[in-house]
Amino acid sequence: MSEQNLSLQSHGCESSVFEKLEKIWKEVLSIEFIEPEIGFFEAGGNSIYAMKICIAIKKVFGITVKANEFESSPSLVDLVEKLKLKLSDV
């Protein structure tokens, strides 16, 4: 089993949501690896990147996420959980 699959299982994240959001973060932050528990701003994020990620989330998932949600849900795992809740409400 790959390290990423172990990470997904240990965090209880739905893999498709996690993988899509992880890809968005990596592209916007221009990084190859992100620790799922690290905060967005710790990973090199800023308000401009947060807005870019919000736009990408809207395109990929069809839901709106506000840039200030990166403060209340700062890690990739936190944001995946928030997205899963929003997707279940749709």
C-alpha angles and dihedrals in degrees: 000000000000124000090245092054090050089050092050093050094046090053096042091232122156101246099225093052092042094047094047093047092044090053090051092050092048093049096046095042093041093230133132099212134029127188104229093223098048117105120254093240092045088055090058099273125147137176093277091051090047090056091048090052091048090054091048091048089053090051096045102036103021093232133112122243119179121224092238089064087077087072095052094037102029103163131066090245091051093051092046089056091049091049092049089054092048091047091052089054093054 
